Amino acid sequence: MKKVFILAVVAALLLVAMIFLLNMLTVRPIVPSESLNEINLPSGFVITVFADLGSGELSIPGPNPGPRMMLVRDGALFVSVPNQGKIIVLEDSNNDNKADNVTFFIDGLNNPHGIDFSDGWFYIAQEDKVIRVRDDNNDLKADENSIQNLTGLPSGAGHFTRTVRVKDGLMYISAGSSCNVCIENDSMRAAIQRCNIDGSKCSIFAKGLRNAVGMAFQPGTGKLFATENGRDWLGDDLPPDEINFIEEGKNYGWPICYGKNIHDTDFDKNVYIRNPCMEPFETPSLVDLQAHSAPLGLVFYNGTAFPNQYQGKLFVTYHGSWNRQVPTGYKIVMIDLNDFSVKDFATGWLQNSSVIGRPVDIANAPDGSLFVSDDAAGKIYRISYNG
């Protein structure tokens, strides 16, 4: 009788655990929205749909398009669509602030994600390699005979996105971890590597970065900043997601440390007389963000159309939580690196427990507005100031 009672208790506990786990794993439904009235912005700002890739004249055939990283070049907007293996180009030929033409720049790629441009070359980071291509006749289509494979990248389990930034004749390439939390066998995972512009002489620039999806150089200083997505399964509020100032040779902690040099004893159960996360062993985060916000894209606003208090500030997109009991993220924040304050800029993609969009990347537009990609709604937004 006692054994039956114990078994019943164990079964009940397992059922409760399963219900909890399923609740944590449930992805909140994407609810189509015909307007953007739900999005809240500071006074004077307006958000509109620049391109709807899921319906209408600009719709892309195939799986629901998930636009990710963006590049503005000669007035055109280049956008990666990993789930379709494409880089597309959006144009606004009549200057009405809406895209009226879509061109397939290149397709047949393996989860293309990051894209950048330098000295006549477009650099594209796929899951397993970085390539570069040219468009010498300016038809917004990659010249097929120009494609060059630059460097291989680790692929397989875990985070598939790869981001590339080019500056001063050097490539910076980020690759996320192969797991939630583990010791990586491949030094290129959970790290940012730096290569010559032709893909030669690659070396690890910074490590301990679980998933640095977004990278941006600060105008004027040339300093490199990156978003960082923390590990899962430490509860609703740990560990913090991060913004990091990336310096050569630094270790940013993962999987042993997170945030302001906090030891992850849930994973690293070794007992140390001295905290292994203290400097100079590990580098603390620059800015801690709400856990599970999933910061992805970031950009320093370089225009003059916004009021003075927004100019030069860092804008960061939060893709949103997936394993938090109370969902968080699904918005854009502005960070002042003078005092490290974090303020909401655009909110409303999370409506109670329903999601109407997931911001991914953010980019400066030529007219001083901001482009924002949304891989859940399949849209590109334009945020402008009309105050």
N, C-alpha and C positions, 0 to 999 in steps of 0.2 A: 504494500500500500504506500509506504514511504517512498519507494523507488518510483512508483507511478506519479506521485505528487511532484517529485523532483523533476521528472521528465516533462510533466505538464508545465511547470514553471519555466524550465529551459525553453520549451517550445514557444511559450508566450513571449519570453524575452527576445527570442529570435524573430518572432513575428513583428514585434515592436521595432526591432532594429531594421528589419527589411522595409517596413513602412517608412521609417525615417530616411533610410538610404534612397528609396525610390522618390521620396519627396525632394531630397537634395539633388537627385539626378534629373528631375523633371525640368525640361527646357520650357520656359514660359512661352505661350503661343505667340506667334507673330500675327498681329491683327492689322489687316490692310487699312490704311488711312488715306482718304481722298484729299484731305487738306493738311496744312501744317499749323492749324490753329492751336494744336496741343503744345507746340514747342514754345517755350518761354525764353525770351531774350531781354537784355537790358533795354531801357527806353531808347528809341531811335533806331534800333536794329531790326532788320527784316530778313526772314529766311524764305527762300523760294526753291522750287525744284528746277535745277539746271538741266537734268537729264533723267528720264525714267527708262531704265534699260530692261524692265520687265514687261512693259506694255506700251502701246502707242507706236508712233513712227520709228522710234529709236530702239525698239525692243530687239534683243538679240536671240535668235533661235537657239534651242537646246535647253539644258538645265537652267533653273532660275539663276540669272547672273548675279554673282557676288562681287561687285567692284571693291578693290582693296587699295593698293598704293597708287599715288598719283604723281605726275610730273607735268608742269606747265612749261611749254616750249613754243616760242614764236606765236603766242596767242592761242595755241591749241592745247587741249588737255589730254594727256596720255594716261590711261588707266589700266592696271592689271586686273585680269579676271581669272584667277587661278583655277576655279572649278571648270572652266572651259578651255584652259590652256592658251589664252589669248592676251595680247596687249591691244587695246582699242584706242582710237583717237576721236575725241569729241570737238566739234567746231561750232562756233556761234557766228555764222557768216553775215547775219543781218544786224548784229549788235543789239539784240533785244534781251540779252541776259538769259537766253535759253539755247541749249544746243539744238542745232537743226540738221546736223549731219554726223554720222558715225562711220568710221573707217576701220577696217581690221588691219592694224599695223603689222602684226605677225601672229601666227597661231601654230598649233602642233607642239606647244611647249609643255614641260613637266612642272605643273604648279608654279607658273611664273608669279612673282610677288613684287620684290623691290625693283625700281627702275630709276635710272639717273642719266644725265647727259654731260658729256665733256668733249670739247675739241672735235666735233663732228661725229662722235660715236654715242650710240644709245647703249647703256649697260643694263642688262636684265639678269636678275638673280632668280634662277629656277631652284627647285628643291635639290637637285643633284649637281648643279654647276652654275657658273656665271658665263654668259656670252655677251658679245657686243656686236652691234650691227650699225649700218649707215643708211641714210636716206638722201643720197646725193642729188636726186632729181626733185626732191621736195614734194613727192606725191603722197606723203603720209603713209607709205608702205615701205617696209624694210627691204633694202636691196638684197636679194637672195644670195648673190655671189659675194656679199660682204660679211656674212656671218662668221664669227670667230669664237671658238671655245677657249675661254681664258683659264679657268681653274675648276677642278672638281670639288664637290661639297658632299658631306655625309648625308645620306637619306635614310628612309625607313621609319621606324617607330617614333612616336613622340611628335614634337612640333615640326611642321613641314615648311613653315614660312622662312624665307631668306630675304634679307634686306641688304641693298648695296648703296653706298654713298661714295662719290668721287670728289676728291679735293687735292689740289696741288700735285697732280700727277700720281696720286695714290688711291687705291680702292680700299674701302672699309666694308667688311662683309660680316653680318651677324647671322648666327645659326642657333636656334633654340635647342633645348635639351631633348634627349630621347626618352625621357621619363618624367614622372612627377617629382621624384626626389631620389637620387642615386649618385654613385661615383661613376663618371663617364669614362669609357675606355678610349674614346676619340677626343683629342684635345680641341678639335674644331667645334664640338658641340658645346652649348652653353657658353659661348665666347664670341668675341669680335676679332676677326683676323684682319691684317693689313697686307696688301700686295702692291707690287708695282702695277702701273696702269695696264700692262700687257699680261697680267696674271702671274708674273714670275716673282720669285723671292717672297712668298707668303710666309707670314709668321703670326703667332698669337699676339694681338695688341693688348687685349684685356680679357680676363676670364672671370668665372664665378657669376655669370649672368644667365640665369635660367631661361629667359626668353625675352631678349631685347629686340622687340619687333620694330620700334621706331627709332631712327637716329636723325639728328639735326645738328648742323654747325651753327653756332651763334654768330650773326653778322658782326663784324668789327673785331671780335676777339679770336674767331676761328676755333673756339673750344667746342668739343664734341659732347653732346648730351644724348641720353637714350632712355626710353621707357623700360621698365622691368616688371614682368608678371611673376608674382611670388607663387610658391607651391600651394597645393590644396591639402585639405583634411587636417587642418589645425584649428578648425572652428570658424565661426563667422567673421572674426575680427583679427585673425592672424594667418600668415604674416602680412605685413603691409606690402602693397605694391609700391613701386619706387620710381623716382626720377633720379638718374645718376649722371654725374659729370665724369666722362670716361677719359682716363689718363693711361698712357702707355705703361705696361708692366704691372698694373694694379689688378688685385683679386677682389671681386665684389661679394664674395662670401658663399654663394650657393655651392653645394647643398648644406654646408656646415653652419652658415650664419645668415641672418637676414636683418633688414632695417638698420638701425643704429648699433650694429655689432652685437646682435642678440644671438646667443648660441642655440641652435636648433637641436635640443637634446632629445626630441622625439625621434629624430633620425640618427644623430650622432650620440650614442650612448656611452662613449668613452668618458672616463672621469679624468679631468685635468686639474692639476694644481693651479694652473694659470689659464685664464679664459683664452681659448684659441681664436676668438674673434676680435680681440683687441688689436688696434694698429700697433706695429706696421704689418702684421700678418694679413689682415683683411681691411678693406676700405668700406666705411659706413656709407649708407645711402645719403644722397643730397637732400631729397624731399621724400617723406613717407606719405603714402596715399592710402585711402580706405581699402582694406583687404578685399580682394575679388572684384575690384573695379575693372580690371583688365585694361590698363592704359596701353594703347597701340600707337597711333600716330601722334606726332608733335611737330610744331613749327613755330619759329619766331616771327611774329607779325612784322613785316618790313614795309608796309604801305603807310600812306598818310591820310587815307579816307576815314579811318576810325579816329575818335577823339584821342587827345594826347595820352590819357591814362591807359590806353590800350596799346600804344605804339611801342615796339620792342619787346613786348611781353611774350611769354611762352604759352601757346595754346595746345591743349592735350585732349585727345578723344578717349573716352571710356567706352569700351566695347560692351561691358556689362558682365555680371556674375552668372554662373551656371550652377554652382554648388553651395549657395548660401540660402539659408532658410528665408531670410528677408532679402529679396533681390536688391542689388545696388549697381550703380554705374549708369550706362546708357545715357551719356551726356558729354558735354564739352566743358572743360574748366580752363581758367586762365591762372597762370602762376607768375608771380613777381619774384624774380631771383634776387632782388635786393633784400627782401625780408622773408622770402620763401612762403608767402601767403598763397593759399589756394582758394579761388573763388569760382563759384558756378557761373558759367557764361551762357550755355544753351542747355536747357533741360526739357523733359517731357516725352522722351522716347519710351520711358517707363510710365505706364498708366496703371496705377494700383499694382496688380500682379500680371498685367498684360504688357507685352513689348510691341511697339509699333516701328522700331528701327534700332540698328546697332551701329553707331559711328565707328569708322575704322581709321581713315587717314584724313589729314587736313593740310591744305596747301594755299599759299598766297596766289591770288589771281592778279593779272596785270592791272586791273582798275582799282586795286586796293580792297577788294572784297576777299572772302575766304571760300574755297571749295571744301566740301566735306563728303566723303564717300560713305555709303551705308550698304554693307553686304547682305543684310537681312531683307531690307525693302527693295534692294536692287536699284538704288537711286544715287544721284549726285546732287547735293544741295549747294546753294549759293547764299552766303550770309553777307549782307551789305549794311551800310549805315546811311540812313536817310534823314537823320535828325537835323 
